[in-house]
Amino acid sequence: MPADLEFDDVAVSYRQAGRADLRAVDGVSLALHEGEVLGLVGESGCGKSTLARAACGLEPLTGGSIRFDGEPVTRLGRGRRPQRLRRIQMVFQNPYASLNPRRRIGSQIEDGRRAVTGNAPPVAELLADVGLEPDVARRYPHEFSGGQRQRIAIARALAAMPRVLIGDEPIASLDASLQARIATLMRDIASRRGVSLLFISHDLSVVRMIADRIAVMRAGRIVELGTAEEVWAHPRDAYTRRLLAAIPIADGLGTLPGG
């Protein structure tokens, strides 16, 4: 199956004053296939977000390579982001921090539309895609709830007509009642628009609902990879089994493996 995004032995390290370098990502090889929803799960600090930022050119690689549509992803400089890399868009964890509080919603979505060549969908259509009314465009971020702001952030990412959408813990700051709703929304939009989705979360039960495959990350490495049902029903790695054991039984998905 063709891959939109390929990670080949990727490593990312951070320097620490007076101490050995911190290896945040340690030899990750992974592929996000065309039109696929790939869930990346693991506890906080395991390197998930660092890997996502590297995929967008926001973190320099210590080793290995990342390729998008067959071409290498390089670290962004001070100039404008290359047109090709604008087809990778990220939805961040905190939607309020990622939106400019002084600008109307419509103008921020227009920024995404202007970032790419081609006929991007109009603002009203992008808002409708995420379940919001057209008059949202005239308002400001502080006028909306966290869930609504995350929908706006998704609409802005879609404005650039991405080939790859990366959700970097996009549901972590939301109420539990909204988390599955936003995750499902991202999956459905990706399917309708033919976008590949890398969905990052520490919540394996939510990822199971939307992902075709799941990669489990621990201490900078991928320790398990398989279809969502394989990882859920027949986890091979002890760390994956511990993640599953920590999920409350009443998760809306039936009994846990072995139950």
N, C-alpha and C positions, 0 to 999 in steps of 0.2 A: 504494500500500500504506500502511495507517495507520502512524503513527510513535508509539512510546512516548516517545522522547527526541529532542528537536530542538535543535541548536546553530545559532544564526543570527548569523554574523559575530562570534563570541565572541573577546574579548580579555581577557587577564589580565596585569597588569604588577606588578613588585615594585620598591619603592624601594631605592636603594643610596646609602649615605652618600657624598656628594661626587662622585657619578657619575650619569650618565643612568639613568633607569628601565630595568630589564630587562624586555623584552617576552617573557614565557614562552609565551603563546598569542597568535597574531597573526592574527585574522580567520578563525576556523574556522567553516565552515558544514557541517553533517553531520547525518544522521538515522539513528537506530537504529530499525528497523522492528519492528513487532509480531511476536514469535516468532523474530526473526533472531539469528544469531550474527555480530557485526561485530568483526573483528580490527583493532586499531589498533597499528601497528608503527612503530618508529623507534629510533634510537640513544639512549643515556642523555642526558638534558638537553634533549631536543627538545620537551618540553612535554606529553608524554602523561599523566603522573601529575597535573600541574596541571589539565589538562582534566577528568580523572576526578574530582578533588576538587571542582572547580567544579560538576560535575553533581550532586554530593551536597550542595551548599550549604556546602562547607567552605572555599571560596575566593571572595572577592568579585570580581565582574567589573569590568574597566575599561571594557568596551564590549560591545555586542551583548546577546543574551539566550539563555537556556536554558529550554525548556519541557518539562515532564513531563506526559504525558496531556493536553496542551493548555493547561496552567496554568504560569505562570512559576515557576522554581526561584529562591528567594531565599536569601541568605546566612543561615546559622543564627545565632541570637542565643544568649543565655545560658539561655533557657528550654528547655522540652522541645521536641524535634524535632516539627514538625507531623506529624500522623497520615499525611497524604498522602505526605510525603517519606520516611516509613519504608518505603514500598514500593520505594524505591531502596536496595539494599544493596551494600556493597563488601567484597570479599575482598582483603586487603592482602598485600604481598610477604612480610613476616616473620610467620609464624603464631604464633611464640612471643611476640613483642612485642604482638600483638593480643589475646592471651588473658591473663586474670588468673592469675598463678601460684599465688595463695592460695585460689582457689575451685575447687570440683569442676566437671568438665565439664558435668554435667547442669544445675547451677544457672546456668551461663553461657548455655546454650542456652535455658533457661527465660526468661532476660531477653528474648531475641528473641521468644519466644512471647507474652510479656506486653506487648510493644511495640505490638501491633496488635489491633484488634478482630476478632472472628471466631474460627472454630474452627481454630486452627493445628494441624498434625500433632503427635502426641505425640513426646517426646524419642527414644524407642526407634525410631520410624519414621524420624525425621530421621537418626539414626545409621545405620540400615540403608540409607538412601538413598545414603550416602557409603561404604558397605562396612565399617562398624564394628559390633561387637557391643554389645548393650544395657548390659553391665557397664562399658563405657567411661564411662558417666555418673557412676560413683562415684569415678573416679580424677582425678588432677591433671595439668595440661599437661606437667610435667617427666617424666612417665612414658612419654611417647610420642616417636616419631621425628618428624623434620621433615615427612615426607609425611603421617603420621597427624595431626599437628597441623593441617596445612592442610585435611585432610578435616573435622576438627572445626570449623575456622573456616567452611568452606562450609556445614556443617550449621547452625551458629549463624545465618548469613546467611539461610538458607532458612526458619528458624523464624519470621521476620517476614513470611512469605508475599509475597515481593517480586514486583513486575511487571518490574523491571529489576535484573539482577545485573551488577556491574562487577568484573572481576578486574584489579586493578592490579599487574601483574607478579607474578601469584600463583605462578608456577613458577620465578622467578629464583633463589630461595634453595635450591632442591631439587637433588638429584643428577640428572645427565643421565638416568639410568635411570627416574626418577620423573616427569620433566617432561611427557612425552607422555601418561602415564597420568592425571595430575591434570587436564591440559587436556581430555582426552577425557571424563573424569568430569564436568567442569563442563558441557561441551556436552551430554552425555546427560541430565544432571539438568535442564538448562534446557529441553530438548525434552520430557521427561516432564511437567514441571510448567507448561509453557506460558510460560516466562520468557524475556524478551529478554536477551541476553548481550553486553556490551561487554568483549572480552577484549584486554587490553593486554600487549604483549610486545615485546622487541627481536628475538625469534627468529621469523623469517619462515617457516621450515620447519615449526615446530609450529603456528603460526597457520594455515597453509595446510591442515593436517589437519582443523581443526575449524570454520573460518569459512565463512559464506556469501559475505560480501564482506570486502574488506581495504581499509583506508585507511592510506596511508603518510604519516607526519608527519616534517617536517624543519624545524628552527629555528622552531617554533611554527605552522607552516602545513601544511595537507594538500596534498601534491604529487601524489598519485595515489589514485584510488578506482575500484574495480571488483570484479567477482566474483573469488573466490579463484583460479580457473583463469586468468582474464584477466591478473591481476596477475602470476601465476607464469609463464605461458607467453609473454605479450606485454607486458612492462613498457614503459611509455611514457617514464617519467622516468629521467634518468641516475642519480639517487640510488637509485631502486628497483633499477636494474640493478647498482649497486655492492653493495647489501645482498644481492642474490641471488648475486653472484659470491663473496661472503665465506662462503657456506654450504658446509660440507664436502660432498663428493660422497656419502659414505656416510651419508646422513641417513634411510635407510629409505623414501624416497619416489621412488626411481628417479633418473634423470639430471636434471641441471639444465637450464633452458631453453637450447636451442641445442646440447645435448650428446646 
